[in-house]
Amino acid sequence: MSVPNPEAEALSLHEKAENYLAEGKLEKAIAFYQKAIQLNPRFSWSHHKLGDAFSQLERWDDARSAYQKAIAVNSGFFWSYNNLGNTLIKQGDWSAAIEVYQKAISLDTNFPWCYYNLGNAYSSIGEWEKSIDAYLTACQLDDNLPDLDEKLGDALAGYCQGNLDNIIEHLTILPSFLDITIYQKLADNLARKYYWLAAIILYQKVLAIEPKNPEILPKLNQAWERQRELEHQLNIHNQIVKQHPDSYDAYYRLGNALFKVGKWHQAIEAYLRSMELKPNLPPWLYKDLWTLIKAEGRLGEVVDLYQKAIVKNPKSCELYINLGEVFAQQGNLKAAINCNVQATAIKFNQELTNPQLSPKFIIIGTQKGGTTSLYYYLEKHPQTALSVIKEIEFWSRKFDRGIDWYLSHFCTIPKADRVMTGEATPSYLDCQSVAERLFNCYPDMKLIVMLRNPIDRAISHYYHWVNIGWESRDLSTAIASEINRFKQGNRQIWDCPHSYLARGIYVEFLKHWLSIFPKDNFLILKSEDLYNSPDNTLRRVHQFLGLADYSLETYPKYNSRFYPDVAELWRYKLGEFYEPYNQALEDLLEVKFGWNSG
């Protein structure tokens, strides 16, 4: 049946798709964009917005195709090139992304995001000088782009590799056309974030342009002092490695110290040696390694390392999981899935012939709230078979790996055995995209939320990062820095894994989750109840999941660590910060947590 006015009908369908996209109803938006395109394939904006919808679902192949069709229809629209470049970045096609961003810039030289994204692409392949130039151009157009100062700091560190002996040579890569106030603002921001090496270079640039600037010399001297402190710590870690050449922990901490002073090539070697000595450590521990090693094209070395470790210990599910993670980093999802399935078979002593079960519940939060203990308590129940590892992170950071990759983490017990499976990833709670993604696939998913007094949670989070070498500031400095950030108006709380304070603002996260999932899907527990009365708390969990009651002989606290007493002043300041959020949480859930009383 022909449509009397196909262009008008296509426009109507496009507008409906726009409404669905704005409401977050992505599948419906996609369907209506596709119908609009069928009626009017020459309207490039429908192709472009279809690409945006696919991007939100992280369906990168589909997004790439949609943006390419938009460009085929209208080759003069820079925005489609920019978004295609973003898609290519997600697919790891750096060279193609760079070419596309350059085309976008040729069409519009005043769009800061194109330069920003071009800088990201160059950084991903270790082209530091080109990355620096792109970031500085972006900064000239808009100096408020997200994390721009930190990205520039990393690029400067990558460029000079910790070598500040020839500072004049480093200054030559910084263009003089940039306003001196931009250099000064960037340097101040980087100093506040402890990027001392990059701050030194930028302060020196300001002095080279304006030698008599009275504000800069004290700041430069402070930055040099802090950089020398890091160098001193590095010397200590070098001595420890000499004394303990077979200690994985010594090499791991040496890698952290090398990274902080900008000696990235040496940091890679230290991290790889740490991995070699203890290959079953989780890959997330080496958070600084992956970007560096991918930029240098050395992921294959890590594959070889884990494969050799598996030959020595073929029954280690941790080694297969780690190898699978490296394959996934390479983009080899088939090999990654095979590794996960092998790890699952080892853990559950199964054949590889049955399909994976789908999870029925997820512990979504909060970090440092007792989720590890609850995960292992549930794992001991005779009717459960939990994911092969805790913290899969699929619905947050790894959604682009696809549902088959996700399901490869679950057991293959036949359905007749009536076994329930689930997982625990506490970072899901404060990742904004998770709830919608999860609901689209599993609208009946049962969700367990552990909420700990946010004061204790923040302090525990801080000391955890100190323990693994990711934090070198004292507690008062770290907490004061975050409180000041909020006071200055930067109230970003979503997707802030580095923020000790943001992750305790539970009310904002749960408002969002409750707007997507029905309240009956949730079991919200006080972490303190699990610590003080584990039997009763676990009984509530069993009832919520429809499991038979099952008590354990003991309830060990997993990942529980001693940390020093915290000065009452800082507990008071944290309590003052959290008080309005805690009250709003009690009002939202109609539950008394009692955290504001002390």
C-alpha positions as CSV (number, residue, x, y, z in Angstrom):
1,M,0.0,0.0,0.0
2,S,1.5,3.3,-1.1
3,V,1.7,6.3,1.2
4,P,0.2,9.5,-0.4
5,N,2.9,11.8,1.1
6,P,5.8,9.6,2.1
7,E,8.1,12.6,3.2
8,A,5.4,14.0,5.5
9,E,4.7,10.5,7.0
10,A,8.5,9.9,7.4
11,L,8.8,13.2,9.2
12,S,5.9,12.3,11.5
13,L,7.6,8.9,12.3
14,H,10.9,10.7,12.9
15,E,9.3,13.0,15.4
16,K,7.8,10.0,17.2
17,A,11.2,8.4,17.3
18,E,12.7,11.6,18.8
19,N,10.1,11.5,21.6
20,Y,10.9,7.9,22.3
21,L,14.7,8.6,22.3
22,A,14.1,11.5,24.8
23,E,12.2,9.2,27.1
24,G,14.9,6.5,26.9
25,K,12.8,4.0,25.1
26,L,15.6,3.1,22.7
27,E,14.2,0.0,21.0
28,K,11.0,1.9,20.1
29,A,13.0,4.9,18.9
30,I,15.1,2.6,16.7
31,A,12.0,1.0,15.2
32,F,10.4,4.4,14.3
33,Y,13.7,5.8,12.9
34,Q,13.9,2.7,10.7
35,K,10.3,3.2,9.5
36,A,11.0,6.8,8.7
37,I,14.1,5.9,6.7
38,Q,12.1,3.3,4.7
39,L,9.8,6.1,3.6
40,N,12.5,8.8,3.1
41,P,16.0,7.4,2.9
42,R,17.3,10.8,1.8
43,F,16.8,12.5,5.1
44,S,20.2,12.2,6.7
45,W,19.1,13.3,10.2
46,S,17.0,10.1,10.6
47,H,20.2,8.0,9.8
48,H,22.2,10.2,12.2
49,K,19.7,9.9,15.1
50,L,19.4,6.1,14.5
51,G,23.1,6.0,15.0
52,D,22.7,7.9,18.3
53,A,20.1,5.4,19.5
54,F,22.3,2.4,18.6
55,S,25.2,4.1,20.3
56,Q,23.2,4.4,23.6
57,L,22.7,0.6,23.4
58,E,26.4,0.2,22.5
59,R,25.5,-1.6,19.3
60,W,28.6,-0.2,17.6
61,D,28.4,-2.1,14.3
62,D,24.8,-0.8,13.8
63,A,25.7,2.7,14.9
64,R,28.7,2.7,12.5
65,S,26.5,1.7,9.6
66,A,23.9,4.3,10.4
67,Y,26.4,7.2,10.7
68,Q,28.0,6.1,7.4
69,K,24.6,6.2,5.7
70,A,24.0,9.7,7.1
71,I,27.3,10.8,5.7
72,A,26.5,9.2,2.3
73,V,23.3,11.3,2.2
74,N,24.9,14.5,3.5
75,S,28.7,14.5,3.3
76,G,28.9,18.1,4.5
77,F,27.6,17.6,8.1
78,F,30.5,17.6,10.6
79,W,28.5,16.1,13.4
80,S,27.9,12.8,11.7
81,Y,31.6,12.5,11.2
82,N,32.3,13.3,14.8
83,N,29.8,10.7,16.1
84,L,31.1,8.1,13.6
85,G,34.6,8.8,15.0
86,N,33.3,8.1,18.5
87,T,31.9,4.8,17.3
88,L,35.2,3.8,15.7
89,I,36.9,4.6,19.0
90,K,34.6,2.2,20.8
91,Q,35.5,-0.4,18.2
92,G,39.2,0.2,18.7
93,D,39.7,1.4,15.1
94,W,41.9,4.3,16.1
95,S,43.4,5.1,12.6
96,A,39.9,5.3,11.0
97,A,38.6,7.4,13.9
98,I,41.5,9.9,13.5
99,E,40.8,10.2,9.8
100,V,37.1,10.8,10.4
101,Y,37.7,13.4,13.1
102,Q,40.1,15.3,10.8
103,K,37.3,15.3,8.2
104,A,34.9,16.7,10.7
105,I,37.4,19.5,11.7
106,S,37.8,20.4,8.0
107,L,34.1,21.0,7.8
108,D,33.8,23.0,11.1
109,T,37.0,24.3,12.7
110,N,35.1,25.7,15.7
111,F,33.5,22.5,17.2
112,P,35.6,21.7,20.3
113,W,34.4,18.2,20.7
114,C,36.1,17.1,17.5
115,Y,39.5,18.3,18.7
116,Y,38.8,16.7,22.2
117,N,37.9,13.4,20.6
118,L,40.8,13.6,18.2
119,G,43.1,14.0,21.2
120,N,41.6,10.9,22.8
121,A,42.3,8.9,19.6
122,Y,45.9,10.1,19.4
123,S,46.4,9.3,23.1
124,S,45.1,5.8,22.5
125,I,47.9,5.0,20.1
126,G,50.6,6.9,22.0
127,E,50.8,9.9,19.6
128,W,51.4,12.2,22.5
129,E,52.5,15.4,20.7
130,K,49.5,15.3,18.3
131,S,47.3,14.5,21.3
132,I,48.6,17.6,23.2
133,D,48.0,19.8,20.2
134,A,44.4,18.6,19.8
135,Y,43.6,19.0,23.5
136,L,45.0,22.5,23.6
137,T,43.0,23.5,20.6
138,A,39.9,22.1,22.2
139,C,40.7,24.0,25.3
140,Q,41.0,27.3,23.4
141,L,37.5,26.7,22.1
142,D,36.0,25.4,25.4
143,D,38.1,25.0,28.5
144,N,35.2,23.3,30.4
145,L,35.2,20.0,28.5
146,P,35.0,17.0,30.9
147,D,38.4,15.9,32.3
148,L,40.2,17.9,29.7
149,D,42.9,19.0,32.1
150,E,43.5,15.4,33.2
151,K,43.7,14.1,29.7
152,L,46.2,16.8,28.8
153,G,48.1,16.0,31.9
154,D,48.3,12.3,30.9
155,A,49.4,13.3,27.3
156,L,52.2,15.6,28.7
157,A,53.3,12.8,31.0
158,G,53.3,10.3,28.1
159,Y,55.3,12.7,26.0
160,C,58.1,13.4,28.4
161,Q,58.1,10.0,30.2
162,G,59.1,11.5,33.5
163,N,62.2,13.2,32.1
164,L,62.2,16.9,33.1
165,D,65.9,17.4,32.6
166,N,65.4,19.3,29.3
167,I,62.3,21.3,30.2
168,I,63.0,23.8,27.3
169,E,62.6,21.1,24.8
170,H,59.2,20.1,26.3
171,L,58.0,23.7,26.1
172,T,58.5,23.8,22.3
173,I,55.5,21.5,21.8
174,L,53.2,24.0,23.5
175,P,51.8,26.6,21.0
176,S,52.3,30.3,21.8
177,F,49.0,31.2,20.2
178,L,47.1,30.0,23.3
179,D,46.1,32.7,25.8
180,I,48.4,32.7,28.8
181,T,45.5,32.6,31.2
182,I,44.5,29.2,29.7
183,Y,47.9,27.8,30.4
184,Q,47.8,29.2,33.9
185,K,44.3,27.8,34.6
186,L,45.3,24.4,33.2
187,A,48.4,24.3,35.4
188,D,46.4,25.3,38.5
189,N,43.8,22.6,37.8
190,L,46.5,20.0,37.3
191,A,48.3,21.0,40.5
192,R,45.0,20.7,42.4
193,K,44.6,17.1,41.0
194,Y,48.3,16.2,41.8
195,Y,49.4,16.1,38.2
196,W,52.7,17.7,39.3
197,L,54.8,16.8,36.2
198,A,52.2,18.4,33.8
199,A,51.7,21.3,36.1
200,I,55.5,22.0,36.1
201,I,55.6,22.1,32.2
202,L,52.6,24.4,32.0
203,Y,53.9,26.8,34.8
204,Q,57.2,26.9,32.9
205,K,55.4,27.8,29.7
206,V,53.6,30.7,31.5
207,L,57.0,32.0,32.8
208,A,58.5,31.7,29.3
209,I,55.8,34.0,28.0
210,E,55.6,36.2,31.0
211,P,58.8,36.0,33.1
212,K,57.8,38.5,35.7
213,N,54.4,36.9,36.6
214,P,54.5,37.1,40.5
215,E,52.0,34.3,41.0
216,I,53.7,31.6,39.1
217,L,57.1,31.1,40.8
218,P,55.7,30.0,44.2
219,K,53.3,27.6,42.5
220,L,56.1,26.2,40.3
221,N,58.3,25.7,43.3
222,Q,55.6,23.8,45.1
223,A,55.0,21.6,42.1
224,W,58.7,20.8,41.9
225,E,58.7,20.0,45.6
226,R,55.8,17.6,45.2
227,Q,57.4,16.0,42.1
228,R,60.6,15.4,44.1
229,E,58.6,13.8,46.9
230,L,57.3,11.3,44.3
231,E,60.8,10.7,43.0
232,H,61.9,10.0,46.6
233,Q,59.1,7.5,47.0
234,L,60.1,5.9,43.7
235,N,63.7,5.5,45.0
236,I,62.3,3.7,48.1
237,H,60.3,1.3,45.9
238,N,63.3,0.6,43.8
239,Q,65.3,-0.3,46.9
240,I,62.4,-2.6,48.1
241,V,62.5,-4.4,44.7
242,K,66.2,-5.0,45.0
243,Q,65.7,-6.4,48.5
244,H,62.7,-8.6,47.4
245,P,63.2,-9.4,43.7
246,D,60.6,-12.2,43.9
247,S,57.8,-10.1,45.5
248,Y,54.8,-9.4,43.2
249,D,53.7,-6.7,45.6
250,A,57.0,-4.9,45.4
251,Y,56.9,-4.8,41.6
252,Y,53.2,-3.8,41.7
253,R,53.9,-0.8,44.0
254,L,57.0,0.1,42.0
255,G,54.7,0.2,38.9
256,N,52.4,2.6,40.7
257,A,55.3,4.8,41.8
258,L,56.7,4.9,38.2
259,F,53.3,5.8,36.8
260,K,52.9,8.7,39.2
261,V,56.2,10.3,38.1
262,G,55.3,9.8,34.4
263,K,57.8,7.0,33.7
264,W,55.2,4.9,31.9
265,H,57.5,2.6,29.9
266,Q,59.2,1.5,33.1
267,A,55.8,1.2,34.8
268,I,54.7,-1.3,32.2
269,E,57.8,-3.4,32.8
270,A,57.2,-3.4,36.6
271,Y,53.5,-4.3,36.2
272,L,54.3,-7.1,33.8
273,R,56.8,-8.5,36.2
274,S,54.3,-8.3,39.0
275,M,51.8,-10.2,36.8
276,E,54.4,-12.8,36.0
277,L,55.1,-13.5,39.7
278,K,51.4,-13.7,40.6
279,P,49.3,-14.1,37.5
280,N,46.0,-14.9,39.3
281,L,45.6,-11.4,40.6
282,P,42.5,-9.7,39.1
283,P,43.2,-7.5,36.1
284,W,41.3,-4.5,37.6
285,L,44.2,-4.1,40.0
286,Y,46.4,-2.9,37.2
287,K,44.0,0.0,36.3
288,D,46.8,2.1,34.9
289,L,48.4,-0.6,32.8
290,W,45.7,-1.4,30.2
291,T,45.6,2.0,28.5
292,L,49.4,2.2,28.4
293,I,50.0,-1.3,27.1
294,K,47.3,-1.0,24.4
295,A,48.8,2.3,23.2
296,E,52.1,0.4,22.8
297,G,50.5,-2.6,21.1
298,R,51.8,-5.0,23.7
299,L,48.7,-6.9,24.8
300,G,50.0,-10.0,23.0
301,E,52.8,-10.2,25.7
302,V,50.1,-10.4,28.4
303,V,48.3,-13.1,26.5
304,D,51.6,-15.1,26.3
305,L,52.1,-14.5,30.1
306,Y,48.7,-15.9,31.0
307,Q,49.0,-18.8,28.6
308,K,52.3,-19.9,30.1
309,A,50.8,-19.6,33.6
310,I,47.8,-21.9,32.5
311,V,50.3,-24.5,31.3
312,K,51.7,-24.6,34.8
313,N,48.3,-24.5,36.5
314,P,45.6,-25.8,34.1
315,K,42.9,-26.0,36.8
316,S,42.9,-22.3,37.8
317,C,39.7,-20.6,36.8
318,E,41.2,-17.2,37.8
319,L,43.9,-17.6,35.1
320,Y,41.3,-18.4,32.4
321,I,39.2,-15.4,33.5
322,N,42.3,-13.2,33.3
323,L,43.3,-14.5,29.9
324,G,39.7,-13.9,28.7
325,E,39.9,-10.3,29.9
326,V,43.0,-9.7,27.8
327,F,41.4,-11.3,24.8
328,A,38.4,-9.0,25.3
329,Q,40.8,-6.0,25.5
330,Q,42.1,-7.1,22.1
331,G,38.6,-7.3,20.7
332,N,38.7,-11.1,20.4
333,L,35.4,-11.8,22.1
334,K,35.1,-15.4,20.8
335,A,38.4,-16.3,22.6
336,A,37.3,-14.3,25.6
337,I,34.0,-16.2,25.8
338,N,35.8,-19.6,25.5
339,C,38.0,-18.7,28.4
340,N,35.1,-17.7,30.6
341,V,33.2,-20.9,29.8
342,Q,36.4,-22.9,30.6
343,A,36.7,-21.1,33.9
344,T,33.0,-21.8,34.7
345,A,33.5,-25.5,33.9
346,I,36.5,-25.7,36.2
347,K,34.7,-23.9,39.1
348,F,31.5,-26.0,38.9
349,N,33.1,-29.2,37.7
350,Q,30.9,-29.3,34.6
351,E,30.9,-30.4,31.0
352,L,30.8,-27.7,28.4
353,T,27.8,-28.9,26.6
354,N,24.9,-27.2,28.4
355,P,23.8,-23.6,27.7
356,Q,24.5,-20.9,30.4
357,L,21.8,-20.1,32.8
358,S,20.5,-16.5,32.9
359,P,20.9,-14.6,36.2
360,K,17.8,-14.1,38.4
361,F,19.3,-11.6,40.8
362,I,22.1,-9.0,41.0
363,I,23.6,-7.3,44.1
364,I,24.0,-3.8,42.6
365,G,25.6,-1.9,45.5
366,T,27.2,-0.3,47.3
367,Q,30.9,-0.5,47.0
368,K,32.6,-1.1,50.5
369,G,29.1,-2.0,51.8
370,G,29.5,-5.8,52.5
371,T,28.6,-7.0,49.0
372,T,31.6,-9.4,48.9
373,S,30.4,-11.1,52.2
374,L,26.8,-11.4,50.9
375,Y,28.0,-12.8,47.6
376,Y,30.1,-15.6,49.3
377,Y,27.3,-16.3,51.9
378,L,24.9,-16.8,49.0
379,E,27.4,-18.9,47.1
380,K,27.3,-21.5,49.9
381,H,23.6,-22.0,49.5
382,P,22.8,-25.5,47.9
383,Q,20.3,-23.9,45.5
384,T,22.6,-21.3,44.1
385,A,25.5,-21.2,41.6
386,L,26.7,-17.7,41.3
387,S,28.8,-16.1,38.5
388,V,32.3,-17.5,38.1
389,I,33.7,-14.1,39.4
390,K,32.3,-11.3,41.4
391,E,32.0,-7.9,39.7
392,I,31.5,-8.7,36.0
393,E,30.8,-5.0,35.2
394,F,28.9,-6.0,32.1
395,W,26.0,-3.6,32.5
396,S,28.3,-0.7,33.2
397,R,31.8,-0.6,31.7
398,K,31.7,-3.7,29.4
399,F,28.2,-3.6,27.8
400,D,29.7,-3.4,24.3
401,R,31.0,-7.0,24.7
402,G,27.5,-8.4,24.2
403,I,25.1,-10.6,26.0
404,D,26.9,-13.8,25.0
405,W,30.1,-12.6,26.8
406,Y,28.0,-11.8,29.9
407,L,26.3,-15.1,30.0
408,S,29.6,-16.9,29.6
409,H,30.2,-16.1,33.3
410,F,27.4,-18.3,34.5
411,C,27.1,-22.0,35.1
412,T,25.8,-24.6,32.6
413,I,23.7,-26.7,35.1
414,P,20.6,-28.1,33.3
415,K,17.4,-26.3,34.2
416,A,16.0,-29.4,35.8
417,D,18.4,-29.0,38.7
418,R,16.4,-25.9,39.8
419,V,19.5,-23.9,40.6
420,M,19.4,-20.1,40.8
421,T,22.3,-18.0,39.6
422,G,23.1,-14.3,40.0
423,E,26.0,-11.9,40.3
424,A,27.3,-9.0,42.4
425,T,28.8,-5.8,40.9
426,P,28.5,-3.0,43.4
427,S,29.5,-0.3,40.9
428,Y,26.1,-0.8,39.1
429,L,24.3,1.3,41.6
430,D,26.0,4.6,40.7
431,C,26.4,4.0,37.0
432,Q,23.6,5.9,35.3
433,S,23.2,3.8,32.2
434,V,22.9,0.4,34.0
435,A,19.2,0.5,35.1
436,E,17.8,1.1,31.6
437,R,20.1,-1.4,30.0
438,L,19.2,-4.1,32.5
439,F,15.5,-3.4,32.4
440,N,15.4,-3.7,28.6
441,C,16.9,-7.3,28.9
442,Y,15.6,-8.5,32.3
443,P,12.6,-6.5,33.6
444,D,12.0,-9.1,36.3
445,M,15.5,-9.1,37.7
446,K,15.6,-9.1,41.5
447,L,17.9,-6.4,42.8
448,I,19.7,-6.4,46.2
449,V,21.1,-3.2,47.5
450,M,23.4,-3.0,50.5
451,L,23.7,0.5,52.0
452,R,26.3,1.3,54.6
453,N,26.6,4.4,56.7
454,P,28.1,6.8,54.1
455,I,30.7,8.1,56.6
456,D,32.1,4.7,57.2
457,R,31.8,3.8,53.5
458,A,33.8,6.8,52.4
459,I,36.5,6.2,55.0
460,S,36.7,2.5,54.1
461,H,36.9,3.4,50.4
462,Y,39.8,5.8,51.1
463,Y,41.8,3.2,53.0
464,H,41.1,0.5,50.4
465,W,42.7,2.7,47.8
466,V,45.6,3.5,50.1
467,N,46.2,-0.2,50.7
468,I,46.4,-1.0,46.9
469,G,48.6,2.0,46.2
470,W,46.1,4.2,44.3
471,E,45.9,7.0,46.9
472,S,48.9,8.8,48.4
473,R,47.1,11.8,50.1
474,D,46.3,11.8,53.7
475,L,42.6,11.4,54.6
476,S,42.0,15.0,55.6
477,T,43.4,16.3,52.3
478,A,41.4,13.8,50.2
479,I,38.1,14.5,52.0
480,A,38.6,18.2,52.1
481,S,39.3,18.2,48.4
482,E,36.0,16.5,47.6
483,I,33.9,18.6,50.0
484,N,35.4,21.7,48.3
485,R,34.5,20.3,44.9
486,F,30.8,20.1,45.9
487,K,30.9,23.5,47.5
488,Q,32.3,25.0,44.3
489,G,29.3,23.7,42.4
490,N,30.8,20.5,40.8
491,R,28.1,18.1,42.0
492,Q,28.7,15.3,39.5
493,I,27.9,12.1,41.3
494,W,27.1,9.5,38.6
495,D,29.9,7.4,37.2
496,C,32.5,8.8,39.7
497,P,34.4,5.6,40.9
498,H,37.2,7.8,42.1
499,S,34.9,9.9,44.4
500,Y,34.8,8.9,48.0
501,L,31.9,11.2,48.7
502,A,29.7,10.8,45.6
503,R,29.2,7.1,46.0
504,G,27.5,7.6,49.4
505,I,24.7,9.9,48.0
506,Y,22.4,6.9,47.7
507,V,19.2,8.8,47.4
508,E,20.0,10.2,43.9
509,F,21.0,6.7,42.6
510,L,17.9,5.0,44.0
511,K,15.5,7.7,42.7
512,H,16.7,6.8,39.2
513,W,16.6,3.0,39.8
514,L,13.1,3.2,41.2
515,S,11.9,5.3,38.2
516,I,12.7,2.3,36.0
517,F,12.2,-0.9,38.1
518,P,9.1,-1.6,40.3
519,K,9.8,-1.2,44.0
520,D,9.0,-4.9,44.5
521,N,12.1,-5.8,42.5
522,F,14.3,-4.4,45.3
523,L,15.6,-5.7,48.6
524,I,17.3,-2.8,50.3
525,L,19.4,-3.7,53.4
526,K,21.5,-1.9,55.9
527,S,25.1,-3.2,55.7
528,E,25.3,-2.8,59.5
529,D,22.5,-5.4,59.8
530,L,24.5,-7.9,57.9
531,Y,27.5,-7.3,60.1
532,N,25.6,-7.5,63.4
533,S,23.0,-10.1,62.6
534,P,24.0,-12.1,59.5
535,D,21.7,-15.0,60.1
536,N,18.6,-12.8,60.2
537,T,19.7,-10.7,57.3
538,L,20.5,-13.7,55.1
539,R,17.0,-15.1,56.0
540,R,15.5,-12.0,54.5
541,V,17.6,-12.4,51.4
542,H,16.6,-16.1,51.0
543,Q,12.9,-15.1,51.4
544,F,13.3,-12.4,48.8
545,L,14.9,-14.8,46.3
546,G,12.5,-17.6,47.0
547,L,15.2,-19.9,48.4
548,A,14.9,-22.2,51.3
549,D,16.3,-20.9,54.5
550,Y,20.0,-22.0,55.0
551,S,22.2,-21.0,57.9
552,L,26.0,-21.1,57.8
553,E,28.1,-22.3,60.7
554,T,30.2,-19.1,60.5
555,Y,29.9,-15.7,58.8
556,P,33.4,-14.4,58.1
557,K,33.7,-10.8,57.0
558,Y,35.3,-10.8,53.5
559,N,37.5,-7.9,52.5
560,S,37.3,-6.5,56.0
561,R,40.4,-4.5,57.0
562,F,41.6,-2.6,60.0
563,Y,42.1,1.1,59.5
564,P,43.2,3.8,61.9
565,D,40.8,5.8,64.0
566,V,39.6,8.9,62.2
567,A,39.6,12.2,63.9
568,E,36.2,13.2,65.2
569,L,36.5,16.5,63.2
570,W,36.4,14.6,59.9
571,R,33.6,12.3,61.0
572,Y,31.7,15.4,61.9
573,K,32.4,17.1,58.6
574,L,31.4,14.0,56.7
575,G,28.2,13.7,58.8
576,E,27.4,17.3,58.1
577,F,27.9,16.7,54.4
578,Y,25.7,13.6,54.2
579,E,22.9,14.7,56.6
580,P,20.5,16.1,54.0
581,Y,21.1,13.2,51.6
582,N,20.5,10.7,54.4
583,Q,17.2,12.4,55.3
584,A,16.1,12.4,51.7
585,L,16.9,8.7,51.5
586,E,14.7,7.9,54.5
587,D,11.9,10.0,53.1
588,L,12.2,8.2,49.7
589,L,12.3,4.7,51.1
590,E,10.2,5.3,54.2
591,V,12.9,3.5,56.2
592,K,14.9,4.8,59.2
593,F,18.6,4.1,58.8
594,G,19.7,6.1,61.9
595,W,22.9,7.4,60.3
596,N,22.3,11.0,61.2
597,S,22.2,10.3,64.9
598,G,25.9,9.5,65.1
